[in-house]
């Protein structure tokens, strides 16, 4: 079939042609956005899921919904090697510049810019191409305590947004890479904003351990946020994600081919896009059939092994690779840390630092005390295929 017309686009955060199985999450977000801009409190959300489940896709969709609802937006990705303060500065500056153009919000925007100037100064943020002509105001977001100053800064942004009859939506991806004090500062700021009834809302996304990390940072986090799980799609939603884009292009796919794709991908959205893409290219004509899926599977696995899986494995040291391969050799997770230690012939306590480092790199997480699991679906199959 015509490869130029292929509707599937597998890629990190790429919007799929059919966003199936997520309507309830998006509807909850839509209602929250509209309530917040009217000054009515609603819970912020943190999307939890493994890699490849579509968390970033959902954050991008929520960002677009926020803008349609009258919110200014700031989308951040929390990296392992940068500070939250450095990420916030240009994002907040951009929002305040837009708010300062609204006649009724000029005074509040000016004060918020003064808060941002003090914040940047006390945390020694490199301005680069982003500079502020407003002088800092003593005692405003410049105490040097991140929790206090982020809260003060967010309140000033919220007041400026309210004066402009706008909202501000902050979206942060890869939350698990924030340091504990940074996550705590975000939680406290969002909590205070909610108490003040300011039109600011927050949507985050991260690996499953974020729920526990946020609870450890601040005990009230579990009441402040909803934590919708973003997992594999059920069979019907997976069928819709594959079939609808094909039908929209005037082509067809056999039900047995759909079933084969679902079984091979386990319903994980990223893998569905990869198999859909390869199945379209493998088919000589419509409808796509089961033999096309067999050919597509070889191409899909090759691309995943060389890209999606490989880039994650390459972040590990040889000893860390040895540890995750031992996990894979035990079958399908979750795994007991003690069983991995037995497999390696070492003491479980001695392996603690190695395990902790792999967790920090976002490759594994602990779903329960003493248990570990991969953050990447089907990663154990990849390790058994490729890692000696």
C-alpha positions as CSV (number, residue, x, y, z in Angstrom):
1,X,0.0,0.0,0.0
2,X,1.0,3.6,-0.4
3,X,3.7,4.3,2.3
4,X,3.3,8.0,2.0
5,X,-0.4,7.6,3.1
6,X,0.6,5.5,6.2
7,X,-1.4,7.1,9.0
8,X,0.8,5.7,11.9
9,X,3.6,7.7,13.3
10,X,5.5,5.9,16.1
11,X,7.6,8.3,18.1
12,X,8.1,9.7,21.6
13,X,5.1,11.9,22.4
14,X,3.9,11.9,18.8
15,X,0.1,12.3,18.6
16,X,-1.4,9.0,17.3
17,X,-4.0,9.2,14.5
18,X,-6.6,7.8,17.0
19,X,-6.3,8.5,20.7
20,X,-8.3,5.5,21.9
21,X,-9.2,4.4,25.4
22,X,-8.3,7.7,27.2
23,X,-11.6,9.7,26.9
24,X,-12.4,9.6,30.7
25,X,-9.0,11.0,31.6
26,X,-9.3,13.8,29.0
27,X,-12.9,14.6,30.1
28,X,-11.8,14.9,33.7
29,X,-9.0,17.3,32.6
30,X,-11.3,19.4,30.5
31,X,-13.7,19.9,33.4
32,X,-10.9,20.8,35.7
33,X,-9.5,23.4,33.3
34,X,-12.9,25.1,32.9
35,X,-13.6,25.0,36.7
36,X,-10.2,26.5,37.6
37,X,-10.5,29.4,35.2
38,X,-13.9,30.2,36.8
39,X,-12.2,30.3,40.2
40,X,-13.6,26.9,41.4
41,X,-11.1,24.4,42.8
42,X,-10.5,21.1,41.1
43,X,-7.8,18.5,41.6
44,X,-4.6,18.6,39.6
45,X,-3.5,15.4,38.0
46,X,-0.4,13.3,37.8
47,X,-0.5,10.6,35.1
48,X,1.3,7.4,36.2
49,X,2.5,4.7,33.8
50,X,5.4,2.8,32.3
51,X,7.3,4.1,29.3
52,X,5.4,3.8,26.0
53,X,2.0,4.1,27.5
54,X,1.2,7.5,26.0
55,X,1.7,9.8,29.1
56,X,3.4,12.5,27.0
57,X,0.8,12.3,24.3
58,X,-1.9,12.9,26.9
59,X,0.0,15.9,28.4
60,X,0.3,17.4,24.9
61,X,-3.4,16.9,24.3
62,X,-4.2,18.5,27.7
63,X,-2.0,21.4,26.9
64,X,-3.9,22.0,23.7
65,X,-7.2,21.7,25.6
66,X,-5.9,24.2,28.2
67,X,-5.1,26.8,25.5
68,X,-8.6,26.3,24.0
69,X,-10.1,26.9,27.4
70,X,-8.3,30.3,27.9
71,X,-5.2,29.2,29.8
72,X,-1.7,30.2,29.1
73,X,0.5,27.1,29.3
74,X,4.1,26.1,30.2
75,X,5.3,22.6,29.3
76,X,8.5,21.4,31.0
77,X,10.4,18.2,30.9
78,X,12.3,17.4,34.1
79,X,15.8,16.3,33.1
80,X,18.2,14.5,35.3
81,X,20.9,17.2,35.0
82,X,19.1,20.5,35.5
83,X,17.4,22.3,38.3
84,X,13.6,23.0,38.5
85,X,14.4,26.7,39.1
86,X,16.3,26.9,35.8
87,X,13.3,25.3,34.0
88,X,10.7,27.5,35.6
89,X,12.4,30.9,34.9
90,X,12.0,31.2,31.1
91,X,8.6,29.5,31.2
92,X,7.2,31.9,33.8
93,X,8.8,34.8,32.1
94,X,7.1,34.0,28.8
95,X,3.7,33.7,30.6
96,X,4.1,37.0,32.3
97,X,5.1,38.8,29.1
98,X,1.8,37.7,27.6
99,X,-0.2,38.7,30.7
100,X,1.5,42.1,30.8
101,X,-0.1,42.9,27.4
102,X,-3.6,42.7,29.0
103,X,-4.6,46.2,30.2
104,X,-6.3,45.0,33.4
105,X,-3.3,42.8,34.4
106,X,-0.4,45.2,33.8
107,X,0.1,46.1,37.5
108,X,-0.1,42.5,38.7
109,X,2.2,41.3,35.9
110,X,4.7,43.9,36.9
111,X,4.7,42.7,40.5
112,X,5.0,39.0,39.3
113,X,8.0,40.0,37.1
114,X,9.6,41.6,40.2
115,X,9.0,38.3,42.0
116,X,10.6,36.4,39.1
117,X,13.6,38.8,39.1
118,X,14.2,38.1,42.8
119,X,13.7,34.4,42.3
120,X,16.3,34.3,39.5
121,X,18.8,36.3,41.5
122,X,18.6,34.3,44.7
123,X,18.9,30.9,42.8
124,X,21.6,32.3,40.6
125,X,19.8,31.5,37.4
126,X,21.7,32.3,34.2
127,X,19.4,34.7,32.3
128,X,20.8,34.0,28.8
129,X,18.5,35.7,26.2
130,X,15.8,36.2,28.8
131,X,16.1,39.4,30.8
132,X,13.8,41.3,33.1
133,X,13.8,45.1,33.2
134,X,11.8,45.2,36.5
135,X,13.7,45.5,39.7
136,X,13.3,42.8,42.4
137,X,11.1,43.6,45.4
138,X,12.7,42.8,48.8
139,X,11.0,39.9,50.5
140,X,9.2,38.6,47.4
141,X,10.2,35.1,46.2
142,X,13.8,35.7,47.1
143,X,14.3,34.0,50.5
144,X,16.5,31.3,49.1
145,X,14.1,28.6,50.3
146,X,12.9,26.8,47.2
147,X,9.6,25.7,48.7
148,X,8.8,29.2,50.0
149,X,9.9,31.0,46.9
150,X,8.2,28.8,44.3
151,X,5.0,29.2,46.3
152,X,5.3,33.0,46.3
153,X,6.2,33.1,42.6
154,X,3.2,30.9,41.7
155,X,0.8,33.1,43.7
156,X,2.0,36.2,41.9
157,X,1.5,34.5,38.5
158,X,-1.9,33.3,39.6
159,X,-2.9,36.9,40.7
160,X,-1.8,38.3,37.3
161,X,-3.7,35.5,35.4
162,X,-6.8,36.3,37.4
163,X,-6.5,40.0,36.7
164,X,-6.3,39.1,33.0
165,X,-9.3,36.7,33.3
166,X,-7.0,34.0,32.1
167,X,-5.6,30.7,33.6
168,X,-2.2,29.3,33.8
169,X,-1.5,25.6,33.3
170,X,1.8,24.1,34.2
171,X,2.6,20.7,32.7
172,X,5.7,18.8,33.8
173,X,6.8,15.5,32.2
174,X,9.2,12.9,33.7
175,X,8.4,14.0,37.2
176,X,10.5,11.2,38.7
177,X,13.7,13.1,37.8
178,X,12.9,16.0,40.1
179,X,14.8,16.0,43.4
180,X,12.8,15.5,46.5
181,X,13.0,19.2,47.5
182,X,11.9,20.3,44.0
183,X,8.9,17.9,44.0
184,X,8.0,19.1,47.5
185,X,8.2,22.8,46.4
186,X,5.8,22.1,43.5
187,X,3.3,20.3,45.7
188,X,3.3,23.1,48.3
189,X,2.9,25.8,45.6
190,X,0.0,24.0,44.0
191,X,-1.6,23.4,47.4
192,X,-1.4,27.1,48.3
193,X,-2.7,28.1,44.9
194,X,-5.8,25.9,45.4
195,X,-6.4,27.4,48.9
196,X,-6.3,30.9,47.4
197,X,-8.7,30.0,44.5
198,X,-6.3,31.3,41.9
199,X,-6.7,30.1,38.2
200,X,-3.6,27.9,38.2
201,X,-3.6,24.2,37.6
202,X,-1.0,21.5,37.2
203,X,-0.7,18.3,35.2
204,X,2.3,16.0,35.6
205,X,3.4,12.7,34.3
206,X,5.9,10.1,35.4
207,X,6.8,6.6,36.2
208,X,4.6,4.7,38.8
209,X,6.8,5.5,41.8
210,X,5.8,9.2,41.6
211,X,2.7,8.5,43.7
212,X,4.8,7.3,46.6
213,X,7.5,9.9,46.1
214,X,5.0,12.8,46.2
215,X,3.4,11.2,49.3
216,X,6.8,11.1,50.9
217,X,7.5,14.7,50.0
218,X,4.2,16.0,51.4
219,X,1.6,13.8,53.2
220,X,-1.4,15.8,51.8
221,X,-0.3,15.1,48.1
222,X,-2.6,12.2,47.9
223,X,-5.6,14.5,48.5
224,X,-4.3,17.3,46.3
225,X,-3.8,15.2,43.1
226,X,-5.6,12.5,41.2
227,X,-3.3,9.8,40.0
228,X,-4.9,8.2,36.9
229,X,-3.0,5.1,35.8
230,X,-2.0,5.1,32.2
231,X,-1.5,1.5,31.2
232,X,-2.0,-0.8,28.2
233,X,-5.3,-0.5,26.2
234,X,-7.9,-3.1,26.5
235,X,-8.6,-5.2,23.4
236,X,-11.4,-3.1,22.0
237,X,-9.5,0.2,22.5
238,X,-6.4,-1.4,20.9
239,X,-8.5,-2.5,17.9
240,X,-9.8,1.0,17.6
241,X,-6.3,2.5,17.7
242,X,-5.3,0.4,14.8
243,X,-8.5,0.0,12.7
244,X,-9.9,3.5,12.7
245,X,-6.8,5.2,11.1
246,X,-6.7,2.5,8.4
247,X,-10.5,2.9,7.7
248,X,-10.0,6.7,7.6
249,X,-7.5,6.2,4.8
250,X,-10.1,4.0,2.8
251,X,-8.3,0.7,3.6
252,X,-9.1,-2.3,5.8
253,X,-7.6,-4.9,8.1
254,X,-8.7,-8.4,8.9
255,X,-9.9,-9.1,12.5
256,X,-7.4,-11.9,12.8
257,X,-4.6,-9.4,11.9
258,X,-5.9,-7.0,14.6
259,X,-5.9,-9.9,17.1
260,X,-2.3,-10.8,16.2
261,X,-1.2,-7.2,16.7
262,X,-2.9,-7.0,20.1
263,X,-1.3,-10.2,21.3
264,X,2.2,-9.1,20.2
265,X,2.0,-5.6,21.6
266,X,-0.1,-6.5,24.8
267,X,-2.0,-3.3,24.0
268,X,0.8,-0.8,24.8
269,X,0.2,2.3,22.7
270,X,3.7,2.9,21.5
271,X,4.0,-0.7,20.3
272,X,0.5,-0.5,18.6
273,X,1.8,2.5,16.6
274,X,4.9,0.6,15.6
275,X,3.1,-2.5,14.5
276,X,0.4,-0.5,12.7
277,X,3.1,1.4,10.8
278,X,5.0,-1.8,9.8
279,X,1.8,-3.7,9.0
280,X,0.7,-0.9,6.6
281,X,4.1,-0.9,4.9
282,X,4.2,-4.7,4.7
283,X,0.8,-5.1,3.0
284,X,0.8,-5.3,-0.8
285,X,-2.9,-4.5,-0.8
286,X,-6.0,-4.1,1.4
287,X,-7.1,-5.7,3.6
288,X,-4.0,-6.1,5.8
289,X,-4.0,-9.8,6.7
290,X,-2.2,-12.2,9.2
291,X,0.7,-12.9,6.9
292,X,1.4,-9.1,6.7
293,X,1.5,-9.1,10.5
294,X,4.2,-11.8,10.6
295,X,6.4,-9.8,8.2
296,X,5.6,-6.5,10.1
297,X,6.5,-8.1,13.4
298,X,10.1,-8.8,12.3
299,X,10.5,-5.2,11.1
300,X,8.9,-3.8,14.3
301,X,11.1,-5.8,16.6
302,X,14.2,-4.8,14.7
303,X,13.3,-1.1,15.0
304,X,12.4,-1.4,18.7
305,X,15.6,-3.3,19.4
306,X,17.8,-0.8,17.6
307,X,16.0,2.3,19.0
308,X,13.3,2.2,21.7
309,X,15.0,-0.5,23.8
310,X,18.6,0.0,22.8
311,X,18.9,3.7,23.8
312,X,17.6,2.8,27.3
313,X,20.0,-0.2,27.7
314,X,23.0,1.9,26.6
315,X,22.5,4.2,29.7
316,X,23.5,1.3,32.0
317,X,27.0,0.3,33.1
318,X,28.2,-3.3,32.5
319,X,27.3,-4.2,36.1
320,X,23.9,-2.7,35.8
321,X,23.3,-4.6,32.6
322,X,24.3,-7.7,34.4
323,X,21.6,-7.0,37.0
324,X,18.8,-6.3,34.6
325,X,19.7,-9.4,32.5
326,X,19.4,-11.5,35.7
327,X,15.9,-10.0,36.2
328,X,14.9,-11.0,32.7
329,X,16.2,-14.5,33.1
330,X,13.7,-14.9,35.9
331,X,10.8,-14.6,33.5
332,X,8.1,-11.9,33.5
333,X,8.1,-9.4,36.4
334,X,7.6,-8.1,39.0
335,X,10.7,-9.7,40.6
336,X,11.8,-10.2,44.2
337,X,15.1,-8.4,44.8
338,X,16.2,-11.5,46.8
339,X,15.6,-13.7,43.7
340,X,17.8,-11.4,41.5
341,X,20.5,-11.5,44.2
342,X,20.3,-15.4,44.2
343,X,20.5,-15.4,40.4
344,X,23.7,-13.4,40.6
345,X,25.1,-15.3,43.5
346,X,25.4,-12.2,45.7
347,X,24.0,-10.8,48.9
348,X,20.8,-8.7,48.4
349,X,22.2,-5.9,50.6
350,X,25.4,-5.7,48.7
351,X,23.4,-5.2,45.5
352,X,21.4,-2.4,47.0
353,X,23.5,0.5,45.6
354,X,23.5,-1.0,42.1
355,X,19.7,-1.5,42.2
356,X,19.2,2.1,43.5
357,X,21.3,3.5,40.7
358,X,19.2,1.6,38.1
359,X,16.1,3.0,39.7
360,X,17.5,6.6,39.5
361,X,18.2,6.1,35.8
362,X,14.5,5.3,35.4
363,X,15.0,1.7,34.1
364,X,13.3,-0.1,37.0
365,X,11.0,0.8,39.9
366,X,9.7,-0.8,43.1
367,X,5.9,-1.5,42.8
368,X,5.9,-3.0,46.4
369,X,8.4,-3.5,49.2
370,X,11.1,-5.9,48.1
371,X,9.8,-6.1,44.5
372,X,11.3,-4.6,41.4
373,X,9.9,-4.3,37.8
374,X,11.0,-2.8,34.5
375,X,9.7,0.6,33.6
376,X,9.7,-0.3,29.9
377,X,7.1,-2.9,28.8
378,X,8.5,-6.1,27.2
379,X,12.0,-5.0,28.1
380,X,12.7,-8.5,29.5
381,X,12.0,-10.0,26.1
382,X,14.4,-7.6,24.5
383,X,17.1,-8.5,27.0
384,X,16.7,-12.2,26.4
385,X,16.9,-11.7,22.7
386,X,19.9,-9.5,22.6
387,X,22.0,-9.3,25.8
388,X,24.4,-12.2,26.5
